[in-house]
Amino acid sequence: MTTKKLPTILHLGPFHKDKTPMDTTNSRIDKALELYFKNLSAPLIFSAKTTYYGITKKNGWEEMIDLFPKETFSPEKKIKSILLKKGVKSKDILSNNLGLDTVGEIYFIAETILKPNNIKKFRVITSDFHMARCLEMYYKILGKDYKIIPESTFSKMDTSNTLRTKVKKREAESLARFKQTFKNVKDGDAKHFENVLYSKHRRYAHLPEKDKIKFYDKKYTNKIKPETILS
């Protein structure tokens, strides 16, 4: 039974064309609010630079595509605005716009929030179909010395058996790619993980050097300051 207030990481989902959250995203936000107002979760933590809507075939497999690639739309600011309007205190929200996908969300949250604040136990909110992949990524990035409490959600969009089957297949394929990419990285070896992220990962390897944010390479001058949890 969940009884203790803990930092809680909220993984965002897709948005509609009108820039409102889809059911999958709303279900995750609702879970975050439920735990927050039960005094079980604070701060609420998330990372998001892009949001996804469409699905396209690329290199033989399906992937989500950026719905607003040329527009100044910030899912981070949108979600923060929603949480504030629902009554979440500003000091109880920690976020950044660094993550391009689930891998990036976890890595950048780890380096800018979890580690600087010595957070070893926390909740994770995401959809039930996404949780298994999510947890594997957390333990690969952080190692096994962390206690992660999963808080799964179920959305209206998930009720379609056809869609759910496709989503589960995509999740399995994505996890297989993740394992293949980072197969030589020991759990919790952040320096090695970062090196592989920027040399082999499909979303980060091709970023311009000026856009790479590194924490374990002295050649890079990071302007990203760690977030401090306010009491």
N, C-alpha and C positions, 0 to 999 in steps of 0.2 A: 504493500500500500504506500502511495506517494504522500509524504507528510512534510518534507523539508523544502524550504525555499532554496532554489538553486539557479545559477546562471543557465539560460536556455537559448540554444542556437536554433533560429528559425530559417529553414531552407525555403527559398521562394520558388514559385512555379510560374506558369505562363500567364500572359495578359491577352485581353481582347484587342481588336484593332482600335477601339475607342480608348485604350489605355487604362481600362479597368481590369482588376484581377479576374481570372477565370475561376471556375469552381474549385479546381485543385488548389490554387493559391489561397482562395478565401477559406477553405477548410483548414489550412495550416495557420492562417491568421486567427481564425476563431479558436483554435486549440491554444494558441499562444495567449490570447486574451482570457480564455477560461482559466488557464493555469495562473496567469498573472493576478487576476482578481480573486482567486482562491488563496492568494499569498504563497504560491508554490514556485513561482518563477520570477526572477529578477537578477540581473538585467536581461532584457531581450536582445539578442545579438544576431546580426545578419550581414551578409556581404553580397553586393550585386552591382554589376556594371552594365550588363545587357539583359534583355528579356526575350523570351522566345514564343513564337506562335505557330508558324508553319512547319511542316515536315517535308524534307526533300531527299531525293536519292543522291548520294555522293559516294564515290569510290565503292559502289556495290552495296551500301547499307544506308539505312534511313537515319537522318539526324534532324534535330530541331534547327531552325534558322532564325536569325535575328530579325525581328519584325520591324524594328525602327533603326536600321543601320545608319541612316543619314539624318536622323532627327535628334533634337536635344531633349530626349526623354530619359529621366533617371528613375529606374525602379526603386533605387535606394530611397530617394526623396519621397516617392509616391507612398511606399510602405510606411516610412517614418511618419508622414502626414496622416495616414489612416490610423496608426497606433495612437498618435497624439490626440486626434479627434475622438477616439474611443475612450480616452481618459488615462492612457499610460503616461507616466511622468517622464519628462525629457531626460532626466538623469538616469532613468531605467532603460534607455535605449542606447545601444552601442552598435555602430554600423560603419561600413566603408564601401567604396564602389570599385573594389579591386578584382573580385572574382568573376571570371568569364564563364565558369561552369561549376559543377559540384566540387571537383578537385581543387579548383582555385579558391572557392568559398572556404573550404576547410583549411587549406594551407595558410591563406592570409589571415583568417580568424585566429588560427593557432599562433602565428608569429606576432600579430599586433594586439591580441586580446588575451588569449588563454595563457600563454607563457609569461608575458609581462606581469600578469596578475596572479600567477601561480594557481590557476584554476585546474584542478585535477578531477573534479566531479561536476557533471553538468547534464542537462537534458538536451535532447535533439528532437526537433519537430520536423517531420516530413511525411509524405504519403506512404501508405503501407507498402505499395509496390516498389517504392524507392528506398526503403529503410535498409534492407539487407546490403545493397551496394554501398549505401552511405556509410554504414558501420564498418565495412571492410576498409573503406578509404580512411576513415578516422584512425583505425588502429595501425594501418600502414604508415600514415603520416605522423601520428603521435606516439605510437608504441603501446605496449600493454599496461603501462602504469597509470592508466586513466580509467575512471568509472563513468560510463556513458549510459544514461537512462533513456531508452527510446520512447517517444510519444508519437505513435502513428496516427494518421488521419485517413478518412475515407470520404471522397467527394462524390457529388452527383455524376460527374463526368465518368467516374470509375464504374458505373452500373452497366455500361455497355460491355457485354462479354467479348465482342469482336475487338473493340478498342483496347480493352484490358489485356487481351491476349497479345495484341501487337505491342503494347507498352511493356509487358513482361518480357517479351522476346528482345525488345530493344535494350531493356535494362540488363539482361543477361549478356548480350553482345557487348554492351558498354563496359560491364565489369570484366569481361574476358580481355578486352583491349587494355584496360587499366592494369590488370595483373601482368599482362605481357610486357607492357611498357616499363613497369617498375619491378619486374621480377628479380632483379639483382640488388634491389635496395632493401636493406634490413629494416624491420619495423622500427620506427622512431629515429632513423638516421636522417635528420632534416637537411643536413648539408648535401648528402648524396641525392636525396629526393629533389631538392631544388635544382641541382645540376641536371638531372634527368628531365625534370619538368621543362626546363628551358632549352634542352637539346633534342628531346625526342617526342614530347607531347604535341599532338596535332594543333591545339589551340594556342600554345605558348611558344613553341620552338621558332615560329616564323614572325614573332613580334619584332618591331624595330627595337634596336638596343636601348633607345631612350625610353621605351615603354616597359622595359623589364625591371621588375622590383625584386631585388635580391637582398637577402639578409646574411648570407654566408660567403659573399665574394667581396673582398676589400676594394676591388676596382670600381664598384658601384657605390655612389653616394646616395643613400636612401633619404628621402624627405618624408617618409612615412613615420609618424610618431606613434608609439604604442598608446593605446587607449587605457585610461585608468578608470576603474570602477569607483563611482562616487558613493560615499556612505550616506 
